[in-house]
């Protein structure tokens, strides 16, 4: 997926928060980055599904997959758009102050952000020319990503949050937040570039459940900090553009993967540190990047140079195959710095992942450019 490349991103957008670290009040994740994380997760989920699944979800909008992809990922990304509202952002007053956004006199801190997302997204889709019924139901499906559908009363409260009481006195406050939400959507549009509005008028029940389920699953994956580390306002500028990758570019990376070998037809997890290092070094060579070696490593004890990476958080993941049989996959977390050696191969691995276990969420390579 192309990264965010918007120039001169508004300071308010960069400082609107989505998530915080409960154990460290200084760590937080910008909303625009979380939206992109979840869109990337949805894209990876669908890329790993059979072609029939992609065609099926494209039919939710009555489009072919190539055209539907941008719209599907955009609406999934907007699942948390409603966090850009007074009632949510005022929960962290210090961060709110850095946005410059103004508040009504008594913000509603009990507001359900998912339902604000639903109303705001529906209005924007209709402005873009979507049929009213389709826009409302697609937004409703996305708004259900926490497992709860908005009642009419909840919708009224969400509308009240969007229009900040509807009074003329609060017009400036209302405009501030409306522009912030619009700016977030426009940033996502710049990345995904959806084209050709859907002509379909409504969603069926199965369509609704499919889109809602995809959004919920993608949000669950995109909220895992092991796979999507917290960013910063600086990360909102010049996000990675896959079309502009160059040999020699350096990135910080994180990868939870299944280092393994196949012996006698059986896949075996690699448990020794040296084997895990050799596995990632071998994969790097196959996928267009290289890893640095420890400059100060003393080779007197061993002729094998060591990589300058961190390997941690060994886990045995458990799940089920499509047939219902149990499955166990060994995984470790890699962190370090890589350098692009072959742009085309590196671009491909960012989109397809590394190694086995993708059905369990493994193999997603997360990178951040080094200035």
N, C-alpha and C positions, 0 to 999 in steps of 0.2 A: 504494500500500500504506500502511496506517496505520502510524504510527511507534510507538516504544515509549513508553508513558506511565506506567510503574510508579512509584508514589510511594515515596520512602524506600528506594530500592534498596540492598540489603545491600552494605557496603563491600567484602567479599570478592568479590562478583560483578563489581563495577565494576573491580577491579584484577587480575582473571584475564586474562592476555595471550594473544593469538593470533598476532600477527606483530610483528616488530621491523624497524627499518631498519638494514641491515648497515653503512651508511656513517655513521650517527648513532645512537649507543647510547641517546640520550635520547628517541628517537621510537619509539612502539609503538602497537599497535591493540588495544583491549579485545576479548575473545572474544565477548561478547554483541553488539557492533556488527558484527563480522565475520559472525556467524551471520545477523544481519538483512540485511547486505549481500548475502549469497549467496541468501537467500530472495527479496529484491527482484530480484536478477538472474534467478532462475528464473521469477518472475512476469512480468518484462519479456520474457523469451524466449518464454514461452507466449502472452503477449498479442499478440506479433507473428507467431505461427504461425496457420495457418488453423484454423477452428473444429473441423475434423476431427481435428487434432492434439490439441487440448484434450480432446475427447471420448475419444480413444484413450488418453491418459494417465490420464484419470478411470477408465477401465475397468480399469486396473491395480488399483484398489481396489474395483471393482464398484460405483461410484457415478456420479451425474451430476456434470458439471464444477463446478457451483455449490457442491455439497457437498464434492467431492473437493479443491477448490482449497486450502482451509485445511490439510488433512492433507498434501497433496503438498508444500506450501511448508514446513510444519513439519518433516517428515522430512528434507528437503533442508537446511534450516537446521541441523539437528542433526548434519550431517556431521562437524563438528569438536568436538562435545560432549566427546569423549574427551581434548581438550587440558586439560580441567579434571581432571587427575589428578596425583599426586605426581611421577611420572617425567618428565612434560613441564614442569610449572611450576617444578620445582627447577632447571631449566637457567638460570634468571635469579633468583638468590637475593635480590637487592635488591627486585625486584617481588614475589616471593613473600612477603617479610616484611610488605609493605603489605596483604596479604590477611588475615593472621592465621590462615591455614590451617596445620595442623601436618603434619609429615612422619614417615613411618616411618624406622627407623634407616638403612636402605640403599635409597633409591629406585632403581627400575630405569629409568635414563635411556635405555635402548635400546627401551623399550616403543613399539609402533606406535599412535599416538593414534587412528587411524582404526578400529582394531579395538576399542579401548576404547569409542569412539563406538557401534560396532555392538552390543556387549553391553549397554551402559547404555541405549541407545534401545530395544532389544528388550524389556528388562525393564519400562521405563516404559510402552510401548505395551500390553503385556499387563496391567499394572496398570490401565490405562484401559479394559480390556475388549476389546482386539483379540484375534482368534483367534491362538493360539500360532504356528501355521505361517506365517501371513501376517506377523505381527510379526517373526519371525526372518528371513524372506526379504527383507522390505522393508529391515530394518536391515542385512542383508548387502549388499544392492545399494548402499545409501548408503555403507557402509564400504569399498566398492571404488572410491571416487572418485579414489584415486591409482593406479588401474590394477592393483591387486593384491588377490586374494581371500584371506581369512584361512584358514590351515590349522588343523587341530584343535589343533596345538601352539600356534599363535599365539592362538587363542581362549582356551586355558587360561591363557596368560600375561596376556591382557587381563582375564580373570576374576580372576586373582590380583592384578592392579593395582587393580581395583575393590574387592576385599575386603581389600586390603592385607595379604595373608598369611593372612587368615581367623582369626587368633588373637584370643582375648578381650582380651588385653593392649592390642591396637591398636583396640579398639572406638571410642574417642573420635576417633581419626584417621580411621577408616573413615566414621564418621558425618559428620565435617566435610566430606569430599569428596562423599559421597552427597548431602548437603543443598545443596552448591554446584551440583552437576549438576542437581538437581531445581529449584533456583531459576532456573537458566538456561532450562530447558525451560518452566517456568511463565511466565517473562518472554515467551518466544516465543508461548506459548498466549494470553497477554493481548493480544498484537498480532493474531494470526491468527484466534483464536477458532474452532477447528475444531469441528464438530458431527457427530452421527450416525456412530458407529463403522462401519467397513466390515464387511460380512458375509462377504466373500470369504474363503476358507480358505487359499489358497496363490497363489503367483505362477508364471506360465509362464516359460519361458526368454526369449521376446521381451519380456514384461513386465519381467523382471529387468534386461535390457540397456537398455531404454528409460529406466527410473528411474535406473539407474547412470550412463548417458550424460548425462541431464539434470543430475544432481548434479555430475558432473565439469565439464561445460560452465559451469554457474552458478558453481562455485567458481573456475574460471579467470577469468571476468569479474569476479566479486566480489572477487578478490584483486589486481586492477589498481588501483594507487594513483592513476593519472590519473583514474579514474572514481569511486573510493571512497577519498578521502583518509583518512589515519589520524585517529582520534578521540582522546578522552581520557576519564578517569573522569567528568568533569563532563558529557560528552555523553550518558552513560548515563541521566541524569535528564531527564525531560521531553522525550523525543525527539518529533519532529514528529508531531502528530495531524492527519490531513487533515480530519477532521470539525470541527476547531476553528480552521481558518484564518480570519483576519480581514483586512479591508482595512487597509493601513498597516503590517502586520507586515514586518519586515526580516530577510533571510537572506543569509548568505554562500553563494555558489553556485560550482559548477564544472560545465562542460559541454564535452565533446568533440563537435564537430559538423562538418557538411559545409556551410559557407556557399557558396551557389551561386545562380545564376539560370538560367532556361531561355530560350534565344534560338534562334529558328528550329528549334524542336523538339529542341534539344540542350542538355543540362545542362552548365553550365560553372562550375568552381570560381572563387571570388572570391579573388584573390591580393593585392590591395592592402589595406593596413590600414584605410583609410577605408571601403572597400567592406565589409570584414568587420564593422566597427563598425555601419554602417548596417543590415547584415543582422540582427545580434543585436538592435538597437533595434527593427527592424520586427517581428521575432518576439516580442519582449517585449510590444509593443502588441497583437499577435494573441492572446497567451496569458495575459493578465491580470496582468502585472507591469511595472514600470518600472525604469530604470537611472539612476543618478546621473551628472551631468556633472561634469567637472573644475572645481572652484570657482575655481582660479587660472589657468585656461587663457587665454592671451593671444589674443584674437580679432582682433588687428590684422593678423595674417598671413593669416587665413582667417575667413570669416563662419560657418563650420560649427563648432558647439560639439563638443567631444570628450567621449566617455564615460569615466567613471572605472572602467575595467575593464582587465584584463591579457589580452593575446592572445599565445600562445606555442606552442611545440612543433608547428610545422607538419609534417604527415606525409602521405605518399601511401600509402594502404592498398590492398592487393591481395588479391583473392579470386576466387571463381567463382560464377556464377549457378547456379540449379537445373539449367539445361540444359548446364552445363559450360563455358560461355563465360567468358573472363576478364573481370574488372571491376576498375577502379581508382577510388578515391574519395579526394578531397582533404579533409583534416581539419585543424582547429586546436583549441587548448584555450583556453576562456574562463574567467577567474576574476574575481570581483567581488562586489558587494553589490547585491541587488535589493529592491524593495518591492512587496508585493502590492497590486494595484489592483482586481482582480476575482477574488474568492475561488473561484468556480465554475470559471472558465477556468484559474486557476492550479492548482487541484486536479486538473483533467483533464490538464494537461500533465505534471505529476509522474508520472502513471500511463501516459501514452502517449508522451512524449518529444517532441523538437523536430527538425524537418527530415528530410532523407533519410539513407540509409546505416544504418538501424537493423539491417539484417541483418549489418552489420560491427561492431555494438556502439556505433554513434554515436547521439547524441540523448538520452542519459540525463542528466537534470538532477538533480545531487546538491546538496542544500541543508542548511545547518545554521543553526538559529535564533540570532539575536543578542539577547542579554539586554538 
